[in-house]
Amino acid sequence: MSFELFTLAGQVAIVTGSSRGIGRAIAERLAEHGARVVICSRNADACEPVAAAINWRHGPGTAIAIAASISSKEALETLVSQTRRQLGPVSILICNAATNPYYGPLSGISDAQFRKVLDNNIMANHWLVQMVVSDMVERAEGAIVVVSSIAGIRGTDMIGAYGISKAADMQLVRNLAVELGPCGIRVNCVAPGVIRTEFSKALWENPALTARSQERTPLRRFGAPDDVAGIVVCLASPAARHVTGQTIVIDGGDTIA
């Protein structure tokens, strides 16, 4: 069977948390490879310029902006229904949006903060998958990618709840891959290390932390959003048609050093 390895032509993709950072890079690269994309974050004013820039580059109708908070199941249901109405059935889902409201040891986190992390970083992903999976089952194909973190595979004394939620995302992906594989749906995870975004600004703007981190990382640099986006494009494309249930670490070698 002949196919183009990285084409996403005819695909409709929802990318949460895509008004900036990793999510924006993913949305831009998906569009570059032929997908029509939904730019989504809590703030409509942040989403619109990103969609406009993609449409300017790739043509009208390539991107639309839909504001939705991952903390609201009703908002996510509206996100999916509006996507179907404006672009058609969802064939690619990228669960990128996440929350980390607390830095410090687990002994200091409040119940409300812990619940917020688990709800936004795990439950919201579960909700979204269940909302779009019928579209993929009908087509007998689909690609789901959850953006996790290396915090989910190593211990930490500063972002413990976040790490717990990201480890759970990896298991969520494995379970979904087993359940949905017979329907032709692939479910994978990426686990970035430190990527130069606003989310990790406290790390890469600290000269002492930067020097220490880069000294132990084989590639001697922090990642860029496109370092993640390229892998996500691959996982969403026919190039990864025999890959499912996996977590791909994108950290410059940090976790193996």
HELIX and SHEET records of a PDB file:
HELIX    1   1 GLY A   21  GLU A   32  1                                  12    
HELIX    2   2 ALA A   44  HIS A   58  1                                  15    
HELIX    3   3 LYS A   73  GLN A   86  1                                  14    
HELIX    4   4 LEU A  106  GLY A  108  5                                   3    
HELIX    5   5 ASP A  111  LEU A  118  1                                   8    
HELIX    6   6 ASP A  119  MET A  123  3                                   5    
HELIX    7   7 ALA A  124  ARG A  139  1                                  16    
HELIX    8   8 ILE A  150  GLY A  152  5                                   3    
HELIX    9   9 GLY A  160  LEU A  180  1                                  21    
HELIX   10  10 GLY A  181  CYS A  183  5                                   3    
HELIX   11  11 GLU A  198  SER A  200  5                                   3    
HELIX   12  12 LYS A  201  TRP A  204  1                                   4    
HELIX   13  13 PRO A  207  ARG A  216  1                                  10    
HELIX   14  14 PRO A  225  ALA A  236  1                                  12    
HELIX   15  15 PRO A  238  ALA A  240  5                                   3    
HELIX   16  16 ASP A  254  ILE A  256  5                                   3    
SHEET    1   A 7 ALA A  63  ALA A  65  0                                        
SHEET    2   A 7 ARG A  36  CYS A  40  1                                        
SHEET    3   A 7 VAL A  12  THR A  16  1                                        
SHEET    4   A 7 ILE A  92  CYS A  95  1                                        
SHEET    5   A 7 GLY A 142  VAL A 147  1                                        
SHEET    6   A 7 ILE A 185  PRO A 192  1                                        
SHEET    7   A 7 THR A 247  ILE A 250  1                                        
END                                                                             
